[in-house]
Amino acid sequence: MDGVRLVVLDPPAYRRSWPAGRFFPGMTGELVYDRALEPEESAALLARIAEPAR
């Protein structure tokens, strides 16, 4: 969003009968946790994402 990658984490919408994770042994990952958004911030971002393209 505006040049910044955001990750939205929510509980799964439903129970799965299979493992939903993925495993890529040749690919390393990195995550830098800056902070959790305040509810107002996340609501504003989700509203912008949900707007139709013009």
ABEGO torsion letter per residue (X at the ends): XGGBBBBBBBBBABBBABBABBBBAABBBBBBBABBBBAAAAAAAAAAAABBBX
